[in-house]
Amino acid sequence: MTSTSRLIAGLALASCASTAQSPKLVKLDVTALDGKSRPVSDLRPGEVQIRDDGRHQQMVFFSERQDRPLKDGTQLGPQEFSNRASAAPHVTVVLLNSLDPAVQKPQWDETVRAIHGFETSDDVYLYVLGGSGVLLPIRALPGSEEEATRQGPWTSRLIPQFEGAPGLYHEPIRGTGPGERDDPTVRRATAYTAAYGAVEEVASRMSRLSGRKSLVWIGSLPLLTRRQDFGESPAGRAMADKMLRLLTMLDMADIAVYEVQPTVPHAVSSGNIDNSPPAPLMVPGSATDDRPGLAAATGGCKYVDEIGKAIAQAVVDTHQGYRVIYMPQPEESRRKYHKISVACTRRGVHLRTRDGYDSEAVEEPEARRREFVDLLVESLRDAPGIGLRVTLSRRAESPQSLHIQLHVDAADVLLLPQGGAFRGKLALQFVRYTEDGRKQVGGDPIDVAINLAGKDRATALTAGILVPLDVPVDASTQKVRVIVCDDLAQFAGSVTVPILNGRGPAE
């Protein structure tokens, strides 16, 4: 290890006790497309302009999403492991809302055709929201690490089992009590409750898979995203709090929502089909309203009838984009929805990100740390958001511990200029896995403060930030996961390494 590397490691392990209160930050996933809707992969930070409620904002972080494999020619040495040794998986979940009268067999057929084009190269999953808000998994998200690594075609094997199933294409929304069956208010409440529950359940399952994820919702999505749109009644405030929690989950799990609003056919002749007009389902936040719904709030897109285009765009967006962070100026009003706009100075390039944010949803980073780290501990795959490379070794003086040289890609860490230096905050966590599948979490996360002078930052951007770590292991330890969380930016990386009978690195 060079003297410069030793310097960086020493600075990285400085105490966090004296660190000032963390600033509130706004994190954006930005998609760049040219005039033909093709991804733009060479965007530079100077070409991006951000406005928050019309006020120009200064970016403090800009990076292309770094979840691609190691560069060609990069080799891992003996007992070296990386979370970018191979391409990261990209998850897209398609969910048909059969409670919507407009979701019928043509929408099902178009969905199946669109998925056929991606099933062999991407992680695409399919659900149907049926009666009473029950989710029917056509191809379910994995529930174990073994399932998470399983690949291969599935549409021709799984979809025929569900063709023609009752309620698959359309399940009318009606009340259940006397006088409620055609009550528009009851229909709206039922639609909202079912939609919210489905998004929440699928998002919770998706959160166990790492990387950028997309949720394509086909049908009405009557969900608001601004507190002001719910009103000040007790029920409105309760529902607003519920939606803010959902938005926090989607943001933490890195999920963008793509909405497709099918139009109802002019003539429907089946006795099992709800022939009433779609108006009762088109509540604020849907495709006919200019107030932001989940697509606008998460950086996705909203379409009318274009199911194939929505699925294709969702899959493409999981593979490319930019991570951008800015520090908004202090706000005058606590309860306020901030409108975000992004523009590119390069001619012909269109930028897309979320529409805005509710100021109450922007928390101090530490408030979410434990929940964020727990999510990484339970993840079925390693997180690629922060590039990591580890080298394993044993020391004679510490036979019951595994020595890890951890290299953190500094380009994936938020380093804010302060007093002539660049400062950041990391949290390290390790998890031991035993041969019987048990997880043993290594206590509370370890705080790591980064304080780099300008020349040291330049070196770190090339060689990485070196952090030595000793992890206790025993004979039952089969593998160890090392987790690195950027406390300020809420970026994360993890890498899992095999151990040979708890006695040394696996050969």
N, C-alpha and C positions, 0 to 999 in steps of 0.2 A: 504494500500500500504506500502510495506516495505521501510526501509531507502535506501536500494540498488536500489529499483525501482525508488525512488524519485531522486537519483543521476543520474541514466541513463536518466530519463526524462529531467532533467535540462541540461545535456550535449547535449542531442539531439536537444534542442531548441536554442542552441547557434547560434550567428549570422554567416551568410555565407560571410560577407563582406570581411573578411581578408583571405579567402581561396585562396590558390595559384591556378594558371592556371591548369586546369584539364589535365591529360595526355591523349594521344591517346591510345586507347585500341582496341584489336581485340577479338571479341566475337565469339565463336564457339558452334554449337550444334553438339555433338559427339554421334554417334550410336555405340554401342558395340554388336557384334554378335559372337556366338561360331561357331564351324566347321559345324554345321547343320543349320546355319542362325537363331538360336534362340537368343532372347535378353539376354544380361548379365546384371543383375541388382545389382551386388555387387562389382562393380569396385571401386578401391581406387585411390586417386590422384597420389600416388607414382608409379602406374602402367602405367601411361600415359606419353608419351614422345612427345613433339611438336618441329618441326623444321620449321623455316621461312626462305626461300631461303637457306636451308641447315644449318642454324645456330640454335643451341639449344636454346629453350625459356623457361623461368621460368613462371609457371602458377601463377596468383594472385587470381584466383577463380576457385573452382571446386565444383560442386553439382549435384546430381541426379535431374532431372526435377521434381520440387515439385508441381505438379498439380493433386495430388491424394487426396482423401478425408481424413478427420481427422483420426488419428490412432484409432483402436478399443479401446473402453473404454473411449475415450475423450468425455466429455459431455459439452454442452453449457448451461450456467446458464440462469436465467431469464433476458430478454432483452440483451442477448448476440447473436451476429451474426458473421459468418465467411464466407470467400469466398471459404473455403474448407469443408463446411458442407456436401457436396455431391461431387461425382466424376465430374471432369470438362469434358465438351464436347470436342470431337476431330473431326476436320473437314477435310474431304478428298473430293476434287473436281476432277472429271474425265471429260476430255475434248477431244473429238474426232475431229481431224482436217480433215474434209471431203474435203478440198482443195488438200489433198495428194492423188495421184492415188492409193496408196497402202491401203488406208482406204476404205474397202468395207464391204459387209454383213458379211463375216466370222469374221472380226474384231469387228463389232457391236455385233454379237452373243456372242463372247468371253467376251466382256466387260460386257454385261448383265449378263452372267453366274457368272462372278467374283463378280459383285456388289450384286447379290442375297445373297451371303454368309455374307454380312456385314450390310445390310440395317436396320436390327432390333436393332443392338447394337451400331452402330456408325452413325455419321452424314456424310452420303455419298450423294453427289450431282452430277448431270450429265448434261453436255452441249455438243452441237455439233456446230462446226464452219462451217457455210455454205457459200454459194456464197456471194461475195463482203464483206467478213469479218463479216457477221452478226452472232451473237451468238443465237442459238436456245436452250432455256432452257427446258430440259426434266424434271428435278427436279431442280428448281431454288434455289439459296441461299436465306435465309430469308431476308425480307425487313423491318421487325418490330420485336420488342421484343416478341410479342405474337407468331409470326411465329417461332422465334428462339427457343422457348420452346416446339414446337409441335414435337412429335416423332411418329414412327410407320411405318409399311411396306408401300412401295410405288411403287415398280417396277411393280407388277401385275396390279396396278391401273393406272399408268401413261404411262409406256412404250408402251403398245399396241396401244395407241392413235397415236404414231409416226411411227409405223412399216410401211414400204413401202412409206414413205413420199418422194417426189422428192428431190434429192440432199442430203438425209440423210446420205448415206454411202459414196458417192463420188461426189465431185463437182470440175471438172477440172479447173486448173489455166490457164487462157489465157488472153492476152491483149484484149483491147476493140477497139483500133483504127485501121486504115488501116495498114496492114503489121505487126501488133503487136501480132496477135493471137498465133503464134508459136515462137515468139522471146524469146530465153532463158533469155536474160537480163530482159525483161519485166516480165517474169514468176518469176524470182528470186525476183525482186522488189515487185511484188504483194504478193508473199509468205511471204517475210519479213514483209511488212506492215500489212498484215492480222494477222500473228502470233504475232507480237508485240502488236497490238491493242487488240487481244483476251486475251493475258496474262495480259496486263495492266488492262483491264476492270474487269476480274475475280479477279485479285489480289486486286483491289480496293474494290470489294464487300466482299471478304474474310477478309479484314482488319477490318471489323466491328464485326468480331467474334473473341473471345479471344483464347489464347492458341496456341500450336503448330499446324500448318496446312500443308496439303500436296496438291499439284496440280499435277495430273497425265495427261500428255499430250501424246495423241496417234496420231502419224504422225510426219512428218518432223517438226523440230523446228529450223529454220535457224536463230538463234540469237547468236551473239558473246557477250563476256563478258569482253574482254580486250580492252582498248583504243588503244593499238598498232595495233590491227587487223583491225581497220577501216581506217588507213592511215591518212595523214595530209591534205587532200583536205578539203575545207569548208564543203562539204556534209559529209565527213567522220567524221570530228570533231563534227558536229551537231548530227550525228547519235550516236557517242560515248557518248556525253552528255546525249542523250535520254536513252541509255542503262544504264548508271550509275544511272540515276534517278529511272529507273525500279528496278535495283538491290537494291537501298536504300529502296524502297517501300517493296520489298520482305523481306529484312532483318528486317525492322521495324515491319512488320506485322507477322514475324516469319513463313514464308512460304518456304517450300522446294519443288523443282520441280523434278518430276520423268518423264523421257522421254522414250517413247516406239516407236522405228522405225520399222514399219511393212515393210516387203519386198514385192515388186510388183510381183504378179503371173506371170509365164512365158507366159501364154496365156490368153488374155482377149478378149471376143468375143462380147461385147455389144457396139452398136453404140454410147451410151451415155458415154462410158468410155474413158478416155484419154489413148491411147495405147503407148504414147511416153515413153522412158526410164526415170527412176527417177533421172538421173544425174543432170538435171537443178535445182532440188529442193535440192540436197545435197550440200548446200553451206557450207563454213567453220563454225564450231560450231555444225554440225550435227553428226550423229552416226558414219560416216566414217572419221571424222577428229579428230586428237588428241588434238586440241585446245579446251579449256574449253567452254562448253555451259552452259545453266542455271542449269542443274542437278549438274554439278561439282561445280558451283559457289554458290549453295545454300545448298549443303549437301545432295542432293537427289541421285538417281541412274539413269543409262542409260541402256536400254534393247533393244534387237532386237527380235521382234515378241512375247515376253513373256508378254502379256497384263495381264493375271491373276496374274502372279508373281509380276508384278509391282504394281498393285492395292493392293495386299495383303501386300507387303512390305511397301507401303505408309501408310496403315492403322496401321500396327504394329508400325511404327516409330513415329506416333503421340502420342503413349501411353508410350514410354520409351525413355531414352537417358540421356545425361549429358550436363550440361552447363559449359563451360570452357572459361576463359578469360586469355589472356596474354598481356604484354606490349611490343610491338616490339621495337627493338633498332632503333635509328634515321637512316633514309635511306640516301643514297648518292644521289640518283636521284629522283626528284619529280615525273616524269612520269615513273612509274615502276609497273609491275605486280609481286606480291609476291607469290611465290609457298609455300603452306602449306602442311606438311605431319604429320600424327599422327601415333604412333605405341604403342602397348601394350606389356609390358614385360611378361604378363601372357601367357603361351603357349596355342595356339589354339584360342585365342581371336583376332578378327579382328575389327579395329576401322575405322569408316567412318565419314568424315566431308567435308566441302567444299574444293575445290581444291586450292583456293587462293583468293587474293583480289587486286584490283587496289588501289594504295596508295592514289589516289585522292578521293576515296570513303570513306576513314577513316576520319571522321570529328571530331571536338571538340564536346563532348557530348551536350554542351549547345546549339549548333547550331541546334539541332534536338528536343530540349525539347518541344517547343510550339507545333510543329506538332505532336509529340508523345503524349502529354497530350490531344490534341484535338481528336486524334484517340480514346483514352480511354473514353473521354466524349461521343463520338458518338457510342461507342460499344453497341451491342445488348445484350451482356452478360458480367458478371463481369470477370475481368482478374485474373487468379490464379497464375501468375508468382512470386509474393511476397505474402507469407501467411499473412493474416490479421485476427484479431479478435477484435470486438468492443463491448463495453458495453455502453448502453444508459442510461441517467438519466436527470432529470430536477433539476435546482437549483432555490430556491425561489427568490434569488436576481437577477436572469436573466430569467424572465418568457418568453422572446421572443427568447430564444436560446436553443439549444439542446446540452447538454454536452456529449462528446464522449471520452471514454478512449480507445485509439487506441493502440493495441499491434501489433508490426511489427516483423515478424520472422527474426531474425538477420542472420540466415543461408542463407537467400535468398538475402542478401544485400552485395554489394561489399565493404569490409573494407580493405583499404590499410595500411600497416604498415608505420608509419612515426613518427620519434622522440620518440620512445618508446610507442607510442599509436597506435590505429587503427582508421582511419578516413574514413568517407564516406559522401555522399550527397544525400539527398532525396528532392523531391518536393511533396507537398501535395495540392490536389485540391478537392473541394467538389461541388456537383451539386444537386440542389433542383428540384424535379419533382412536378408539380402542378396537380390537379385533371383533368384538361383539356389537359394534356399531354405535356405542355410546360416545357422546360429545362431552369433553371436559374443557370448560372455558377457563382460561388462565387469569382469573381475578378481574379487577377493573382495568379498563384501557390505560395504557401507559402514555402519559403526556410527553410530547416532543415539541420543543420550540425551535424554530428555524430563524437564524439571524445571520444573514450573509452580507458581507461587503460586496461592492460592485464586481470586483475581480473574482471573488469566490462564487458569485452567482453565475458568471460566465462559465466557470469551470464546472459548476453543478449542472448547468444546462447541457453540457457535453458528456460528462462522466456520471452524472446522477448524484444524489445525496446518499452518502454511505452511513448506515446505522447498524452497529453491531447489536446482536440480540442473543441472549442465552435462554433457551426454552427447556424446562425440566421435562424429561421423558422417563418412562419405565418400560419393562418388558411387554406390557400390554399395548403400548403405543404403536399404531400401524401407520399413521400419517399425521402431519401437522399442517394446519392452515394458518398463514400469517396474513393479517388484515391491516391495511393502512387506510385511514380515513382523514381527509382534509377537513378539519373542523370548520374553517371559514366557508369554503366553497361547497361542502357536502359532496365532494367527489370521493370515490373509493376505489381501491384495488385490493385484490387478494390473490394469493398463490398457495396451492396445496402441494406438499412434498411427501413422498413415501418414506417410511422408516422401516428398517429391517429388524423385526423382532425387538424393537426398542433399544437395540444395541449399537446401532450406527446407521448411517445413510444407506438406503437401498442401492444395491448395485444395478 
